[in-house]
Amino acid sequence: MQRVLGSCFILMVAGSCGGNSAQRTVQAPSATQTPAADSWNAEPDTSGLDSTSATTAPNVTVPAAGSDATSQMLASHNARRAKHCAAPLRWSADAAAIAQRWANGLAARGCVMQHSNGKLGENLAMIMGGTLTPEQVVAMWYDEVAQYDFSAPGFSMQAGHFTQVVWRGTAAVGCGKAACAGGGEMWVCNYDGPGNWEGQFPANVVPAGSNCASLR
């Protein structure tokens, strides 16, 4: 089976995502939506970065399981997964470490949008000149449901974030975020097992309101 990469989410910034990704521009949240700093704002994690990028690594670290930030990220994912008969995700410290290193590296290179092309599933998001809560990030990804055609299930560049969020075969998620120079944030979530496999969409992405008992 071939796995298809999801697209990137870009907020108020121009530029391509790289790889098999698509660019999408949406409106940044208003000032009243800007959240306070959360438990991701701590000391830098420079592991996995070369000596050049490590000197400019953002002031963030891998969030700990059970923190407010991870709880919000899990709750935001799982509330939406439940609508599509997908089991709740658990937090993966390993996936979070991978996501944080990648977010740090992207931020150190100017907050470029590029997938890691690793073994895990991956969703990216970026906002320039603002901040986002975990709920806002997952809501943006999930809102692509409006672009997904359940009558012709399969990968879509317009809905790749949504399908990964609700992929029934995914068991765990780990996320990281990094500060962009001049303001803004880079977000990365990695998923274990990865979603968006060709040929597996009918079983893994089902319409909201489906009879979940019949799918088990």
N, C-alpha and C positions, 0 to 999 in steps of 0.2 A: 504494500500500500504506500501511496505517496502522500506526505503531509504538505499542506499548502499554508504558507505563512499568512498571518493576519495582517491587516493594514495598520497604519499609524494614525494617531489622532493628534492634530496640530492645532493649537489655539492661538489665534492672532499672530501668526508668524508665517512667512513664506519660505519655500524650500521643499525639496523632495525628501522622501523617507529613505530611499535606497533599497536595494534588494527587490523583492516582489511586493513592495508596499505601495499604497496609494496615499495621496495627500488629501486632507480634508480640513477646511477652515471653518470654525464656528465661533460664536460670540463668547468672549470670556465672561465669567460671573461678575455681577455688580459688586460694588464695594460692600454692600450689606451681606453678600455671600462669602466674603473673604474670611477664612477660618483663622483662629489663633494658631500659634505654633504648637505642634504636637510632639509625640515622643520620637519622631524620626529626626528631630533637630538635636543633634548631639555632636560627638567628636567624629572627625572624618575616618572613613574606612578606605585606606589606600591599597589594600591587598589586591593583587591582580593587575595593578596599573604599572606602567613603566615609569622610569625615573622622571621623565618630563611631565607626564600627566599627573603624577602623584603630587607634584609641587603645587598644582592648581586644583586638587580634589576639593569638592564642596564640603561644607560643614554639616555632614550627615553621617549616620551609621545605620547598621542593620537593626530594624525594630525587633524587640523581643516578643516572643509569643505571649499572649495574654495582656499585652499593653493596650491602651485605649485605641491606638492607631490600628493594630492588627485586629482587634475585636471589631472595629468599624469596617475594616476591609472584608473580613469574613462575613459579617452580618449583611453587608451590602451585596456581596456575591450570592450568599445563600438565600436571601429573600427572593432574588430573581430566579435562581436555579429552581426553587421550589415550584414556581409557576410552570416550569417545563419538565417536571418529573425527574429532576436531577438531584442526587443526594448531596447533602451539605459537604462543603470542602473543609479540610483541616488545614492548619497553618504548617508550612514546611520551612524550617529554619535553613535547610540546605538550599531550597529554591530562593528564599529571601536573600541569602548571601550572594548567590549568583546574580540575582536581579539588582542588588545594591552595587556590586562591583561594576555591572554593565551601566547602570545609571551614572555612577561616578565617572566612568570613562567617557560616556557621551557628554556629560556636563563639562569635563575637563577639555574636551575638544570643541567647546562652544555650543553645547546643547544641540548637536546634530542628531537627526532622526535616522537611526539605522538599527535593524534587527541584528541580534547576535548570531542567528542561525545555529543555535545550539540544539540539544536533544529535547529540551522542554518546550511547551507551548509558551507564547509570549505576546503580551499586549503592551503597547507603548502609548504614552500621552505626554504632551508638553503644553505648558501655558507660559506666555511671555508677559511680564509685568504684573503678575498676580500669583495667587496660591489657590490650591484646591483641597477639599477634604476627600478622604477615601470614598465617601458616598457620591460625591460629584463626579469623580473619576469613573467609578463603576456605572453610574447612571448614564454618562456619555457613551460608554461602550455598549451598554444594554439598549439604549435608544435606537441603535441600528436595527433592532427587531423590525422596525417599520419598513426596512429595505430588504428583508429576507422573504423569499417566496417559498412558503411551506409546501406548495403544490408541486414545486420542482426543486427538491432539496439538493443542496450542493454548495460549494464554496462561492462566495461573492466578495469582491474587494470592498463593496459597500457595507458588508455585514460581518466581516471577519472577526471583529472584536466581540460582537454579540454571540456568535456561534461558539467562540472559545469560552466565554463566561458561562454559558449554559450547557456546555458539552457534558453529556451524562457519564462518559468514561473518565473524566478528570476527577482525581481524588484529593488533590492538595494544591495550594497556591502559596507563593511567597513573593513579596513585593518590596521595592525600595524606591526612594525618590532622592533627587539631588538638586541643589540650588543652581540656577543658571546665572552666569555673570551678568550684572546689570538688572537682575530681577527675573523672577519666573522659576519654574520647576520642571524637571524631567522625571517622569514616572515610568517604572517598569514593573510588570507583574509576570512571573513565570509559573507555568502550570504543569503539574505532574499527575497523570499522564497527559500528554499533549493532545489538543483537539485539532479539528480541521483536517481530518484524514479523508482523502477522496474515497468515495464508496461507502462511507460510514455515517453520512449525515442523517439518513432517515431514522436510524436507531438512536442517534445521539442528540439530535436537535428536534424536539417534538413541539407542536403548538401548545400554547398556554390553554389550560382547560382540558387537556387530554385526560383520559382515564388512566391514572398512574398505576393502579393495581393491575391493569391488563398488560402493562409493559414489563412487569417484574417476572 
